[in-house]
């Protein structure tokens, strides 16, 4: 095999996916060094009767010089140039020139959108699978894809595209409407906020590297160079920010201005009713979040001529539960949240489809 000391470039190898990288001040310097290294690799391949297929290889120059954005790096192998790609894939992650991960996250967003469509087929607002089933399906189908290689791209400004899709996933699980406050979604779906899950994955990776100083990447993380640009967010900026996801989530919930937040003391705990039939689960969550198909909101959305209840007052979810003489529940909002037998009976007999 080629000795580690033979090549000028750094090597990244996983199974049969091989990548060589060289840093330099000029394109010419990089091209010269990569060309020499590929000549050595070609010689090694020839010894073992193997052929480097340039058409299945890709080259890209990573830099922030926008004036040279269209520059095509020239790497010659036996008279053939390796084709340049704007967003080549390595281990299924798309890499762009400025390492913003925008192309990768755009593609991932579309993948999650398709998978959300599949999850949505399992449940409507009044029929379908229970929350436990939807939760398991979402974790297996949506979150597994959404968090692949997350430590590499989570600090990108484009990661918000993924959060939007995961918020939609949590809305499907909880049966809530789009106007529901974002902070409620992880609590109802019993899934930690997306950014906190990605931070936890990053810290887990950093800890594994820390425990193995012999890894080549150890020096990159724990003896990293000085950060030169404010716009850059390398992975090592996460060092020293450790803390449990649960504690961070609790602190965030405590500081958030959320309607009916007093109902939930610990957002990390599964809420009562997670095993309710779909219709009861969605109705309970819409009452908890104060966002349901009551006349007040329907009128606000332009879907009802009047915001008034049959009793003459403005019909909000809290009014339906606590003050309306036609529908009032003796246990109040807290009783609905706790999901006892009386609350279930009241929800089943409620003639308002929330």
MIKE-609868 format. One record per residue (C-alpha): residue in three letters; residue number from 1; x, y, z; chain. Coordinates in nm, 4 decimals, padded with zeros to 6 digits. Layout:
<recs>
+-----+-----+----------+----------+----------+---+
:   r :   k :        X :        Y :        Z : c :
+-----+-----+----------+----------+----------+---+
: ALA : NUM :        X :        Y :        Z : A :
...
+-----+-----+----------+----------+----------+---+
</recs>
This chain:
<recs>
+-----+-----+----------+----------+----------+---+
:   r :   k :        X :        Y :        Z : c :
+-----+-----+----------+----------+----------+---+
: UNK :   1 :  00.0000 :  00.0000 :  00.0000 : A :
: UNK :   2 :  00.1018 :  00.3653 : -00.0376 : A :
: UNK :   3 :  00.2863 :  00.4876 :  00.2680 : A :
: UNK :   4 :  00.1320 :  00.7684 :  00.4708 : A :
: UNK :   5 :  00.4487 :  00.9713 :  00.4202 : A :
: UNK :   6 :  00.4602 :  00.9327 :  00.0421 : A :
: UNK :   7 :  00.1826 :  01.1740 : -00.0585 : A :
: UNK :   8 :  00.1843 :  01.5521 : -00.0199 : A :
: UNK :   9 : -00.1931 :  01.5493 :  00.0395 : A :
: UNK :  10 : -00.4129 :  01.4392 :  00.3268 : A :
: UNK :  11 : -00.6055 :  01.1196 :  00.2706 : A :
: UNK :  12 : -00.9650 :  01.0471 :  00.3654 : A :
: UNK :  13 : -01.0734 :  00.6882 :  00.3074 : A :
: UNK :  14 : -01.3929 :  00.5060 :  00.3944 : A :
: UNK :  15 : -01.4331 :  00.1628 :  00.2313 : A :
: UNK :  16 : -01.3836 :  00.2323 : -00.1408 : A :
: UNK :  17 : -01.4493 :  00.6088 : -00.1185 : A :
: UNK :  18 : -01.1121 :  00.7826 : -00.1381 : A :
: UNK :  19 : -01.0499 :  01.1556 : -00.1192 : A :
: UNK :  20 : -00.7214 :  01.3480 : -00.1227 : A :
: UNK :  21 : -00.7029 :  01.7116 : -00.0112 : A :
: UNK :  22 : -00.4264 :  01.9692 : -00.0369 : A :
: UNK :  23 : -00.4195 :  02.3182 :  00.1101 : A :
: UNK :  24 : -00.2226 :  02.5946 : -00.0587 : A :
: UNK :  25 : -00.1984 :  02.9661 : -00.1300 : A :
: UNK :  26 : -00.2394 :  02.9385 : -00.5069 : A :
: UNK :  27 : -00.4342 :  02.7155 : -00.7421 : A :
: UNK :  28 : -00.1101 :  02.6320 : -00.9249 : A :
: UNK :  29 :  00.0519 :  02.5023 : -00.6066 : A :
: UNK :  30 : -00.2475 :  02.2835 : -00.5285 : A :
: UNK :  31 : -00.2732 :  02.1523 : -00.8837 : A :
: UNK :  32 :  00.0968 :  02.0660 : -00.8910 : A :
: UNK :  33 :  00.0893 :  01.8759 : -00.5595 : A :
: UNK :  34 : -00.2334 :  01.6910 : -00.6356 : A :
: UNK :  35 : -00.1002 :  01.5990 : -00.9801 : A :
: UNK :  36 :  00.2143 :  01.4470 : -00.8278 : A :
: UNK :  37 :  00.0122 :  01.2545 : -00.5724 : A :
: UNK :  38 : -00.2261 :  01.1172 : -00.8314 : A :
: UNK :  39 :  00.0710 :  01.0030 : -01.0397 : A :
: UNK :  40 :  00.1914 :  00.8017 : -00.7396 : A :
: UNK :  41 : -00.1555 :  00.6606 : -00.6820 : A :
: UNK :  42 : -00.1782 :  00.5710 : -01.0498 : A :
: UNK :  43 :  00.1523 :  00.3851 : -01.0261 : A :
: UNK :  44 :  00.0242 :  00.1914 : -00.7261 : A :
: UNK :  45 : -00.3004 :  00.1038 : -00.9061 : A :
: UNK :  46 : -00.1093 : -00.0126 : -01.2130 : A :
: UNK :  47 :  00.1003 : -00.2463 : -00.9951 : A :
: UNK :  48 : -00.2196 : -00.4160 : -00.8820 : A :
: UNK :  49 : -00.3771 : -00.4088 : -01.2307 : A :
: UNK :  50 : -00.6332 : -00.1454 : -01.1352 : A :
: UNK :  51 : -00.7456 :  00.1582 : -01.3334 : A :
: UNK :  52 : -00.8396 :  00.5041 : -01.2042 : A :
: UNK :  53 : -01.1666 :  00.6009 : -01.3720 : A :
: UNK :  54 : -01.1506 :  00.9785 : -01.4165 : A :
: UNK :  55 : -01.5142 :  00.9952 : -01.5304 : A :
: UNK :  56 : -01.6221 :  00.8667 : -01.1866 : A :
: UNK :  57 : -01.3936 :  01.1066 : -01.0036 : A :
: UNK :  58 : -01.4560 :  01.4719 : -00.9232 : A :
: UNK :  59 : -01.2456 :  01.7752 : -00.8343 : A :
: UNK :  60 : -01.3360 :  02.0965 : -00.6549 : A :
: UNK :  61 : -01.1473 :  02.3916 : -00.5053 : A :
: UNK :  62 : -01.2792 :  02.5132 : -00.1701 : A :
: UNK :  63 : -01.2285 :  02.8872 : -00.1205 : A :
: UNK :  64 : -01.4096 :  03.2147 : -00.0448 : A :
: UNK :  65 : -01.2700 :  03.4217 : -00.3322 : A :
: UNK :  66 : -01.5858 :  03.5067 : -00.5246 : A :
: UNK :  67 : -01.3868 :  03.6543 : -00.8122 : A :
: UNK :  68 : -01.2494 :  03.3066 : -00.8752 : A :
: UNK :  69 : -01.5809 :  03.1321 : -00.8178 : A :
: UNK :  70 : -01.5829 :  02.9853 : -01.1705 : A :
: UNK :  71 : -01.2232 :  02.8659 : -01.1646 : A :
: UNK :  72 : -01.1870 :  02.5027 : -01.2695 : A :
: UNK :  73 : -00.9035 :  02.3277 : -01.0943 : A :
: UNK :  74 : -00.6870 :  02.1341 : -01.3434 : A :
: UNK :  75 : -00.5705 :  01.7913 : -01.2271 : A :
: UNK :  76 : -00.4216 :  01.5716 : -01.4984 : A :
: UNK :  77 : -00.4124 :  01.1922 : -01.4825 : A :
: UNK :  78 : -00.2486 :  01.0176 : -01.7792 : A :
: UNK :  79 : -00.3462 :  01.2996 : -02.0141 : A :
: UNK :  80 : -00.7046 :  01.3202 : -01.8851 : A :
: UNK :  81 : -00.8379 :  01.5957 : -01.6614 : A :
: UNK :  82 : -01.0568 :  01.5021 : -01.3655 : A :
: UNK :  83 : -01.3904 :  01.6777 : -01.4218 : A :
: UNK :  84 : -01.4851 :  01.9633 : -01.1896 : A :
: UNK :  85 : -01.8163 :  01.9556 : -01.0055 : A :
: UNK :  86 : -01.9862 :  02.2433 : -00.8255 : A :
: UNK :  87 : -02.1259 :  02.0121 : -00.5553 : A :
: UNK :  88 : -01.9522 :  01.6749 : -00.5496 : A :
: UNK :  89 : -02.0719 :  01.4098 : -00.3057 : A :
: UNK :  90 : -01.8535 :  01.2446 : -00.0465 : A :
: UNK :  91 : -02.0206 :  00.9830 :  00.1720 : A :
: UNK :  92 : -02.3574 :  01.1161 :  00.0495 : A :
: UNK :  93 : -02.2852 :  01.4715 :  00.1648 : A :
: UNK :  94 : -02.2780 :  01.7439 : -00.1014 : A :
: UNK :  95 : -01.9827 :  01.9803 : -00.0659 : A :
: UNK :  96 : -01.9967 :  02.3272 : -00.2215 : A :
: UNK :  97 : -01.7120 :  02.5710 : -00.2888 : A :
: UNK :  98 : -01.7633 :  02.7830 :  00.0255 : A :
: UNK :  99 : -01.8698 :  02.4866 :  00.2434 : A :
: UNK : 100 : -02.2042 :  02.6475 :  00.3223 : A :
: UNK : 101 : -02.3724 :  02.3077 :  00.2697 : A :
: UNK : 102 : -02.6583 :  02.4830 :  00.0914 : A :
: UNK : 103 : -02.6879 :  02.2277 : -00.1951 : A :
: UNK : 104 : -02.6781 :  01.9391 :  00.0520 : A :
: UNK : 105 : -02.9443 :  02.0895 :  00.2777 : A :
: UNK : 106 : -03.1659 :  02.1826 : -00.0175 : A :
: UNK : 107 : -03.1596 :  01.8203 : -00.1310 : A :
: UNK : 108 : -03.2151 :  01.6947 :  00.2234 : A :
: UNK : 109 : -03.5085 :  01.9310 :  00.2668 : A :
: UNK : 110 : -03.6765 :  01.7818 : -00.0404 : A :
: UNK : 111 : -03.6091 :  01.4280 :  00.0852 : A :
: UNK : 112 : -03.7685 :  01.5085 :  00.4221 : A :
: UNK : 113 : -04.0650 :  01.6684 :  00.2521 : A :
: UNK : 114 : -04.1297 :  01.3446 :  00.0633 : A :
: UNK : 115 : -04.0958 :  01.1376 :  00.3809 : A :
: UNK : 116 : -04.3288 :  01.3719 :  00.5695 : A :
: UNK : 117 : -04.5868 :  01.3078 :  00.2991 : A :
: UNK : 118 : -04.5603 :  00.9370 :  00.3761 : A :
: UNK : 119 : -04.5981 :  00.9945 :  00.7513 : A :
: UNK : 120 : -04.8996 :  01.2200 :  00.6906 : A :
: UNK : 121 : -05.0760 :  00.9308 :  00.5158 : A :
: UNK : 122 : -05.0805 :  00.7497 :  00.8484 : A :
: UNK : 123 : -05.2944 :  01.0093 :  01.0227 : A :
: UNK : 124 : -05.5524 :  01.2806 :  00.9684 : A :
: UNK : 125 : -05.6940 :  01.5114 :  01.2336 : A :
: UNK : 126 : -05.9664 :  01.2702 :  01.3501 : A :
: UNK : 127 : -05.8445 :  00.9302 :  01.2268 : A :
: UNK : 128 : -05.5226 :  00.7355 :  01.1928 : A :
: UNK : 129 : -05.2395 :  00.5941 :  01.4011 : A :
: UNK : 130 : -05.1790 :  00.6848 :  01.7624 : A :
: UNK : 131 : -04.8992 :  00.9222 :  01.8580 : A :
: UNK : 132 : -04.6718 :  00.6368 :  01.9689 : A :
: UNK : 133 : -04.6841 :  00.4805 :  01.6224 : A :
: UNK : 134 : -04.6337 :  00.8129 :  01.4452 : A :
: UNK : 135 : -04.3425 :  00.8964 :  01.6759 : A :
: UNK : 136 : -04.1660 :  00.5673 :  01.5991 : A :
: UNK : 137 : -04.2314 :  00.6042 :  01.2256 : A :
: UNK : 138 : -04.1008 :  00.9605 :  01.2207 : A :
: UNK : 139 : -03.7826 :  00.8684 :  01.4067 : A :
: UNK : 140 : -03.7115 :  00.5814 :  01.1679 : A :
: UNK : 141 : -03.8080 :  00.7497 :  00.8429 : A :
: UNK : 142 : -03.7582 :  01.1238 :  00.8870 : A :
: UNK : 143 : -03.5133 :  01.1885 :  01.1697 : A :
: UNK : 144 : -03.2716 :  00.9167 :  01.0578 : A :
: UNK : 145 : -03.2236 :  01.1042 :  00.7303 : A :
: UNK : 146 : -03.2437 :  01.4519 :  00.8833 : A :
: UNK : 147 : -02.9582 :  01.3925 :  01.1264 : A :
: UNK : 148 : -02.7176 :  01.2067 :  00.8973 : A :
: UNK : 149 : -02.3731 :  01.3735 :  00.9266 : A :
: UNK : 150 : -02.5362 :  01.6530 :  01.1284 : A :
: UNK : 151 : -02.2135 :  01.7488 :  01.3148 : A :
: UNK : 152 : -02.0649 :  01.8537 :  00.9800 : A :
: UNK : 153 : -02.3421 :  02.0904 :  00.8679 : A :
: UNK : 154 : -02.5429 :  02.1869 :  01.1771 : A :
: UNK : 155 : -02.3735 :  02.5283 :  01.2103 : A :
: UNK : 156 : -02.4735 :  02.6257 :  00.8567 : A :
: UNK : 157 : -02.7269 :  02.9075 :  00.8276 : A :
: UNK : 158 : -02.9184 :  02.6829 :  00.5870 : A :
: UNK : 159 : -02.9906 :  02.4249 :  00.8570 : A :
: UNK : 160 : -03.3146 :  02.6173 :  00.9192 : A :
: UNK : 161 : -03.4486 :  02.4521 :  00.6035 : A :
: UNK : 162 : -03.4281 :  02.1198 :  00.7861 : A :
: UNK : 163 : -03.5912 :  02.2606 :  01.1003 : A :
: UNK : 164 : -03.8935 :  02.3678 :  00.8964 : A :
: UNK : 165 : -03.9483 :  02.0129 :  00.7746 : A :
: UNK : 166 : -03.8946 :  01.8625 :  01.1205 : A :
: UNK : 167 : -04.1460 :  02.1102 :  01.2641 : A :
: UNK : 168 : -04.3928 :  01.9773 :  01.0091 : A :
: UNK : 169 : -04.3106 :  01.6228 :  01.1235 : A :
: UNK : 170 : -04.3903 :  01.7172 :  01.4819 : A :
: UNK : 171 : -04.7156 :  01.8818 :  01.3737 : A :
: UNK : 172 : -04.8201 :  01.5547 :  01.2115 : A :
: UNK : 173 : -04.7437 :  01.3613 :  01.5298 : A :
: UNK : 174 : -04.9216 :  01.6101 :  01.7559 : A :
: UNK : 175 : -05.2112 :  01.6920 :  01.5203 : A :
: UNK : 176 : -05.1666 :  02.0661 :  01.5750 : A :
: UNK : 177 : -05.2405 :  02.3447 :  01.3284 : A :
: UNK : 178 : -04.9754 :  02.5565 :  01.1585 : A :
: UNK : 179 : -05.0300 :  02.8591 :  01.3835 : A :
: UNK : 180 : -04.9250 :  02.6603 :  01.6924 : A :
: UNK : 181 : -04.6206 :  02.8094 :  01.8632 : A :
: UNK : 182 : -04.2995 :  02.6313 :  01.7625 : A :
: UNK : 183 : -04.1923 :  02.5734 :  02.1252 : A :
: UNK : 184 : -04.4968 :  02.3510 :  02.1805 : A :
: UNK : 185 : -04.4151 :  02.1065 :  01.8991 : A :
: UNK : 186 : -04.1205 :  01.9178 :  02.0588 : A :
: UNK : 187 : -04.3118 :  01.8917 :  02.3872 : A :
: UNK : 188 : -04.6214 :  01.7443 :  02.2244 : A :
: UNK : 189 : -04.4257 :  01.5127 :  01.9912 : A :
: UNK : 190 : -04.1894 :  01.4055 :  02.2731 : A :
: UNK : 191 : -03.8829 :  01.4797 :  02.0580 : A :
: UNK : 192 : -03.6128 :  01.7254 :  02.1650 : A :
: UNK : 193 : -03.5814 :  02.0423 :  01.9510 : A :
: UNK : 194 : -03.3870 :  01.9701 :  01.6276 : A :
: UNK : 195 : -03.0958 :  02.2027 :  01.7029 : A :
: UNK : 196 : -03.0460 :  02.0530 :  02.0493 : A :
: UNK : 197 : -03.0409 :  01.7009 :  01.9047 : A :
: UNK : 198 : -02.7767 :  01.8064 :  01.6521 : A :
: UNK : 199 : -02.5681 :  01.9730 :  01.9219 : A :
: UNK : 200 : -02.5844 :  01.6531 :  02.1269 : A :
: UNK : 201 : -02.4638 :  01.4531 :  01.8249 : A :
: UNK : 202 : -02.1774 :  01.7010 :  01.7756 : A :
: UNK : 203 : -02.0680 :  01.6796 :  02.1393 : A :
: UNK : 204 : -02.0849 :  01.3004 :  02.1241 : A :
: UNK : 205 : -01.8547 :  01.3042 :  01.8205 : A :
: UNK : 206 : -01.6108 :  01.5467 :  01.9847 : A :
: UNK : 207 : -01.5969 :  01.3289 :  02.2969 : A :
: UNK : 208 : -01.5173 :  01.0205 :  02.0886 : A :
: UNK : 209 : -01.2345 :  01.2078 :  01.9190 : A :
: UNK : 210 : -01.1088 :  01.3356 :  02.2543 : A :
: UNK : 211 : -01.0857 :  00.9810 :  02.3861 : A :
: UNK : 212 : -00.8720 :  00.8749 :  02.0870 : A :
: UNK : 213 : -00.5723 :  01.1145 :  02.0575 : A :
: UNK : 214 : -00.4155 :  00.8890 :  01.7943 : A :
: UNK : 215 : -00.6865 :  00.9706 :  01.5428 : A :
: UNK : 216 : -00.5583 :  01.1987 :  01.2617 : A :
: UNK : 217 : -00.8572 :  01.4300 :  01.3152 : A :
: UNK : 218 : -00.7678 :  01.4807 :  01.6833 : A :
: UNK : 219 : -00.5156 :  01.7526 :  01.6013 : A :
: UNK : 220 : -00.7677 :  01.9323 :  01.3780 : A :
: UNK : 221 : -01.0130 :  01.9612 :  01.6669 : A :
: UNK : 222 : -00.8067 :  01.9952 :  01.9823 : A :
: UNK : 223 : -00.5077 :  02.1785 :  01.8306 : A :
: UNK : 224 : -00.7069 :  02.3793 :  01.5841 : A :
: UNK : 225 : -00.5839 :  02.6943 :  01.4087 : A :
: UNK : 226 : -00.7040 :  03.0425 :  01.5025 : A :
: UNK : 227 : -01.0447 :  03.1296 :  01.3603 : A :
: UNK : 228 : -00.9834 :  03.4047 :  01.1049 : A :
: UNK : 229 : -01.3297 :  03.4896 :  00.9758 : A :
: UNK : 230 : -01.6407 :  03.5720 :  01.1817 : A :
: UNK : 231 : -01.8616 :  03.4154 :  00.9174 : A :
: UNK : 232 : -01.7016 :  03.0737 :  00.9634 : A :
: UNK : 233 : -01.8369 :  02.8263 :  01.2188 : A :
: UNK : 234 : -01.5919 :  02.5360 :  01.2505 : A :
: UNK : 235 : -01.6875 :  02.2378 :  01.4616 : A :
: UNK : 236 : -01.4418 :  02.3235 :  01.7391 : A :
: UNK : 237 : -01.6472 :  02.6284 :  01.8428 : A :
: UNK : 238 : -01.8715 :  02.3726 :  02.0168 : A :
: UNK : 239 : -01.5919 :  02.2854 :  02.2589 : A :
: UNK : 240 : -01.6763 :  02.3951 :  02.6110 : A :
: UNK : 241 : -02.0514 :  02.4193 :  02.5431 : A :
: UNK : 242 : -02.1379 :  02.0744 :  02.6746 : A :
: UNK : 243 : -02.4511 :  02.0137 :  02.8763 : A :
: UNK : 244 : -02.7364 :  01.7666 :  02.8684 : A :
: UNK : 245 : -03.0075 :  01.8088 :  02.6094 : A :
: UNK : 246 : -03.2678 :  01.7763 :  02.8841 : A :
: UNK : 247 : -03.1252 :  02.0653 :  03.0877 : A :
: UNK : 248 : -03.0988 :  02.2913 :  02.7825 : A :
: UNK : 249 : -03.4539 :  02.2048 :  02.6799 : A :
: UNK : 250 : -03.5913 :  02.2761 :  03.0281 : A :
: UNK : 251 : -03.4116 :  02.6102 :  03.0402 : A :
: UNK : 252 : -03.5433 :  02.7055 :  02.6972 : A :
: UNK : 253 : -03.8997 :  02.6119 :  02.7947 : A :
: UNK : 254 : -03.8761 :  02.8114 :  03.1159 : A :
: UNK : 255 : -03.7682 :  03.1257 :  02.9293 : A :
: UNK : 256 : -04.0111 :  03.0894 :  02.6387 : A :
: UNK : 257 : -04.3288 :  03.2947 :  02.6208 : A :
: UNK : 258 : -04.5718 :  03.0169 :  02.5389 : A :
: UNK : 259 : -04.9496 :  03.0113 :  02.5771 : A :
: UNK : 260 : -05.0583 :  02.7810 :  02.8597 : A :
: UNK : 261 : -04.6937 :  02.7029 :  02.9423 : A :
: UNK : 262 : -04.7945 :  02.6521 :  03.3068 : A :
: UNK : 263 : -04.9519 :  02.3202 :  03.2091 : A :
: UNK : 264 : -04.6086 :  02.1652 :  03.1516 : A :
: UNK : 265 : -04.3467 :  02.1597 :  03.4262 : A :
: UNK : 266 : -04.0987 :  01.9281 :  03.2538 : A :
: UNK : 267 : -04.1025 :  01.9474 :  02.8712 : A :
: UNK : 268 : -03.8871 :  01.6341 :  02.8415 : A :
: UNK : 269 : -04.1618 :  01.4101 :  02.9805 : A :
: UNK : 270 : -04.4238 :  01.2465 :  02.7593 : A :
: UNK : 271 : -04.7558 :  01.4276 :  02.7997 : A :
: UNK : 272 : -05.0765 :  01.2550 :  02.9122 : A :
: UNK : 273 : -05.2812 :  01.1214 :  02.6224 : A :
: UNK : 274 : -04.9935 :  00.9992 :  02.4052 : A :
: UNK : 275 : -05.1822 :  00.6704 :  02.3655 : A :
: UNK : 276 : -05.5209 :  00.8364 :  02.3030 : A :
: UNK : 277 : -05.7110 :  00.7638 :  01.9807 : A :
: UNK : 278 : -05.6163 :  01.0148 :  01.7132 : A :
: UNK : 279 : -05.9262 :  01.2361 :  01.7428 : A :
: UNK : 280 : -05.8916 :  01.2754 :  02.1203 : A :
: UNK : 281 : -05.5154 :  01.3338 :  02.0967 : A :
: UNK : 282 : -05.5445 :  01.6146 :  01.8397 : A :
: UNK : 283 : -05.8357 :  01.7803 :  02.0236 : A :
: UNK : 284 : -05.6436 :  01.7713 :  02.3534 : A :
: UNK : 285 : -05.3332 :  01.9244 :  02.1957 : A :
: UNK : 286 : -05.5286 :  02.2010 :  02.0267 : A :
: UNK : 287 : -05.6835 :  02.2921 :  02.3594 : A :
: UNK : 288 : -05.3434 :  02.2801 :  02.5323 : A :
: UNK : 289 : -05.1865 :  02.5120 :  02.2760 : A :
: UNK : 290 : -05.4900 :  02.7440 :  02.2439 : A :
: UNK : 291 : -05.4811 :  02.6900 :  01.8680 : A :
: UNK : 292 : -05.7757 :  02.5040 :  01.7235 : A :
: UNK : 293 : -06.0699 :  02.5493 :  01.4901 : A :
: UNK : 294 : -06.2624 :  02.7748 :  01.7273 : A :
: UNK : 295 : -06.4673 :  03.0622 :  01.5797 : A :
: UNK : 296 : -06.2229 :  03.3249 :  01.7049 : A :
: UNK : 297 : -05.9349 :  03.1819 :  01.5003 : A :
: UNK : 298 : -06.1516 :  03.0746 :  01.2071 : A :
: UNK : 299 : -06.2759 :  03.4334 :  01.1806 : A :
: UNK : 300 : -05.9184 :  03.5596 :  01.2054 : A :
: UNK : 301 : -05.8160 :  03.3247 :  00.9232 : A :
: UNK : 302 : -06.1096 :  03.4371 :  00.7078 : A :
: UNK : 303 : -06.2881 :  03.1015 :  00.7356 : A :
: UNK : 304 : -06.5835 :  03.2132 :  00.9510 : A :
: UNK : 305 : -06.8209 :  03.5088 :  00.9340 : A :
: UNK : 306 : -06.8301 :  03.5595 :  01.3107 : A :
: UNK : 307 : -06.5901 :  03.4995 :  01.6019 : A :
: UNK : 308 : -06.8824 :  03.4492 :  01.8408 : A :
: UNK : 309 : -06.9858 :  03.1371 :  02.0253 : A :
: UNK : 310 : -07.3457 :  03.0152 :  02.0480 : A :
: UNK : 311 : -07.3614 :  03.1751 :  02.3918 : A :
: UNK : 312 : -07.2761 :  03.5198 :  02.2484 : A :
: UNK : 313 : -06.9151 :  03.5529 :  02.3703 : A :
: UNK : 314 : -06.6014 :  03.5283 :  02.1577 : A :
: UNK : 315 : -06.5299 :  03.1602 :  02.1098 : A :
: UNK : 316 : -06.1690 :  03.0714 :  02.1979 : A :
: UNK : 317 : -06.0477 :  02.7282 :  02.3072 : A :
: UNK : 318 : -06.0220 :  02.8501 :  02.6665 : A :
: UNK : 319 : -06.3773 :  02.9884 :  02.6465 : A :
: UNK : 320 : -06.5044 :  02.6510 :  02.5216 : A :
: UNK : 321 : -06.3385 :  02.4678 :  02.8109 : A :
: UNK : 322 : -06.3735 :  02.7074 :  03.1024 : A :
: UNK : 323 : -06.6441 :  02.9726 :  03.0598 : A :
: UNK : 324 : -06.8999 :  02.8750 :  02.7957 : A :
: UNK : 325 : -07.2298 :  02.7718 :  02.9627 : A :
: UNK : 326 : -07.2950 :  02.5393 :  02.6662 : A :
: UNK : 327 : -06.9704 :  02.3422 :  02.6710 : A :
: UNK : 328 : -06.7874 :  02.4201 :  02.9969 : A :
: UNK : 329 : -06.5811 :  02.1367 :  03.1490 : A :
: UNK : 330 : -06.5780 :  02.1269 :  03.5291 : A :
: UNK : 331 : -06.2112 :  02.0253 :  03.5452 : A :
: UNK : 332 : -06.1040 :  02.3230 :  03.3364 : A :
: UNK : 333 : -05.7988 :  02.3449 :  03.1148 : A :
: UNK : 334 : -05.5851 :  02.1555 :  03.3671 : A :
: UNK : 335 : -05.8331 :  01.8687 :  03.3712 : A :
: UNK : 336 : -05.8275 :  01.8382 :  02.9914 : A :
: UNK : 337 : -05.4467 :  01.8419 :  02.9968 : A :
: UNK : 338 : -05.4300 :  01.5620 :  03.2549 : A :
: UNK : 339 : -05.6582 :  01.3485 :  03.0394 : A :
: UNK : 340 : -05.8676 :  01.1685 :  03.3000 : A :
: UNK : 341 : -06.1827 :  00.9666 :  03.2318 : A :
: UNK : 342 : -06.4089 :  01.2712 :  03.2685 : A :
: UNK : 343 : -06.1948 :  01.4670 :  03.0234 : A :
: UNK : 344 : -06.2115 :  01.1837 :  02.7696 : A :
: UNK : 345 : -06.5896 :  01.1651 :  02.8032 : A :
: UNK : 346 : -06.6198 :  01.5436 :  02.7624 : A :
: UNK : 347 : -06.4009 :  01.5416 :  02.4501 : A :
: UNK : 348 : -06.5985 :  01.2548 :  02.2970 : A :
: UNK : 349 : -06.9275 :  01.4421 :  02.3495 : A :
: UNK : 350 : -06.7972 :  01.7840 :  02.2380 : A :
: UNK : 351 : -06.9900 :  01.8868 :  01.9250 : A :
: UNK : 352 : -06.7223 :  02.1384 :  01.8158 : A :
: UNK : 353 : -06.4598 :  01.9916 :  01.5868 : A :
: UNK : 354 : -06.1418 :  02.1571 :  01.7031 : A :
+-----+-----+----------+----------+----------+---+
</recs>
